[in-house]
Amino acid sequence: MKNLKRQFILRSVLSFLVLIIYINTEAQVQTPRYNISMTTNSNGFYEYLPKGYSSGQNFPLLIFCHGVGENGDGSPAQLSRVLNNGTPKQISQGIFPDSFFTTGGQSYKFIVISPQFTQWPSPYDISNIIDYCQLHYHVDINRIYLTGLSMGGGVVWDYAGWTPQFPTRIAAIVPISGASNPYGPREANMAAANLAIWATHNLNDPTVPSDNTIQYVDGTNAQPLPPNPLAKKTIFPVYGHDAWDQTYDFNFTENGLNIYQWMLQFKRNFVTLAVGGLEFNAAKKDNDKILLSWKTVTESNNRGFEIQRSNDGVNFTTVTFVNGLGTNGNGAVYSFTDAAPLNGRSYYRLKQIDNDNNFKYSEIRFVDLVKQKAVTAYPNPVLDVLNINVSGYDFSHALLRIIDVNGRVVKQQVITGNGSISVPVKDLSHAVYAAEITEGSVSVRFRFVKE
């Protein structure tokens, strides 16, 4: 009997330990990322990845923007300020739901990124953070959402209306007590992008007037083509600046939806390729080129791919066309080297075209490439033809002048493009010459010897 009792106690203890281990492994994890910069105005952030993230599927992205009191340098001593309010606070308390059900019974899980800003952020800080997240996380590009409070609510308003392109990258926003002054062009940009908006504010806010939120929402809805559904506002009939505790409360709902469920109703319609199992990547190659690589698992009726490039992620031009290689329903492997990429950031996408000329776009990839600017001449000394190698410049109508030791221009011609440019110099006398290339504010000089 004693042995049976001892075994029962031992099994009970082991079961309890297994339960504790299970709870710990399944608990929400919000990871501090110290001294990591997603943009020049942020040196750290909190990262929350949902259960199942390691499967490789894409998840909705929620970016939370804190108030001015939580500004800091991203260090272990200061980053924890971000946990004071809103979504990161809920995650740190372990009360953030693993998933959210929306109308229709669909369930979604968020990636939550909560940056710490060093000072008041700009719309371009938010744009850079979205870029960083798309590059480093499995983000569903159709479901990117912004929310924030006070200063953070202000930058949500600012980003969403700053340019016509910015609001098209996000599906919905929830600015709370937003410290931003209403501005007509921003309202027009948000309406034109059909951006979903739910803004909240306390009626008697002594810090940021509630009229800011009221005018933003009413002004957006007053546009000739207002968003559908109309932007909505909730003005709490109370005194104080803190409207966020009420707004982020999961029990605060309108039409049966809290703010997280409400956001998830909305999505963009960026489409991925019709071919199955696409993997598309872009990376630097040899420091001055960009290698694009992609593969498919299945292909059917695929004529091929246009490779398209952009300097802003919005306006794309076609670089080349690659024929589809998949046969009998099988996939294929592709690559293309952009030997003359843009200086700075290059965005790329694929336009997959069927044999019946229907087409769809891939997700966008980007690479930062700062090309070294240089102009060199070879051979030097030169006999008949001077070859000028242009790197980092893209001349459209530059003037090349060759000048002798007396300062006289002995030859000149217009040059265009980059790479290698050939200039005949057989008619020049044996001497040392200076060459000057000018276009606009650009002026490049070098010397060569004519044999």
C-alpha positions, 0 to 999 in steps of 0.5 A: 500500500505504501508503494502504491501511495508513493507511486501515486504521489510521484506520478502526480508530481511529474504530471504537475511538472509536465503541466508547468513546462507545457505552460511555459513553452506555450506562454506568450514571448515578447522579445526585447531587441536591444540596440537594433535600429529599424530606422535612424530614430529607433535603436530598439524594439519589442518583438512578439511572434505568434504561436506557429510562426516557425511554420513559415506561413505569413501573419498579419503585422501590427505596429504599435507606436508609444507616447512621448513619455516612453521615448528612449535609446533602446537600451536594456535600461530604457526599452522597457518603457514601451511596456507601459501601455497598450498592446505591448503591456497586454502581451507582457501581462500575458493577457493578449489572445493567441488569436482573434476571431473576426466576422465569419469565424476566421481566426488570425494571429498577429506579429506585433512590433513595438519600436522605441523612438528616441524622439518624435518620429516622422512618417518616414520612420514608420515607412522604414519600420514597415520595410524592415519588418517585411524584410525580416519577418513572415509578414502578410503584406495584405494585412499590415496595421498601425496603432498608437497613442498620443505621440504615437497616435499622431505619427499614425495619422501623419504616416497614413496621410503623408503621401498618396503611396503610404496609406496604400501599404496598410489596411487599417489604423487605430490612432488614439488621442492622436497628437497631429493637426488635421490637414486637408491633403492627408485626409484626401490621401487616406480617402483615396487609398480607401484606408480603414480608420477607427479613431478614439479620443476623450472629449475633454482632453487637456493635452491634445484637443479631441477636435483633432480626431473629429476633424480628421475623421469628418474631413476624410469622410467629406472627400469627393470619394470617401473611404468605404466603409466611412472612417469612424470615431469614438469620443468618450464623454470623459476628462483626461488624456488617457483614452487608450486604456479604454480603447485597448480593453478587449471588452470595449467593442462596437458591433461586437468587435474590439479594435483588434478584431475590427482591424482584421476585417480589412486587407489589401489585395496585393496578389502573389504569383499564380504559380505554386510554391513561389520563393522570390529573393533579391540579394547583393552580388559582387558589391555592385550587382543584384541577384534575383532568384526565384523558384516555383513548385508547380506551373501551368500555362505560364508564359513567363516573368517580367522583372520590374524595378522601382526606386520607391516601391510604387512606380515600376518599370520593366527590366527584362522578360524571362520565359517560363521553364516549368513543364508538365505541371512541374516547377522550375528554378530561375535567376537574373543578375541586374548588372546596372541596379539603381544607386541606393534602394532598388525594389523588385517584383515579378509580373507573372504572365499567362499564355492568355496574357492574364497576369499577377504580381509577386511580393516586393523585395528590395536591396540597399546598394550604394554604388561607389562613384568613380570615373577611370580611363584606360588604357593610359597612355592611350593610342587610338581609343580612350575607354572611360569606365563610369561607375555610380553615375548614370549620365543622360546628356553629359558633356565630355571636354578634353583640354590641353596643357594650355587650357584649350578645349581640343575635343568635346562630345556628349556622352550618355549612360554608364559602364564603358564609353569609348572616345576616339582620340587618334587625331590628338597630338602626343601630350598630357590632357585633362578630361572633364565630364559635366552634367548639372551639378556633377563635374568629374575630372581625370588626366590621361597621356596620348602616345 
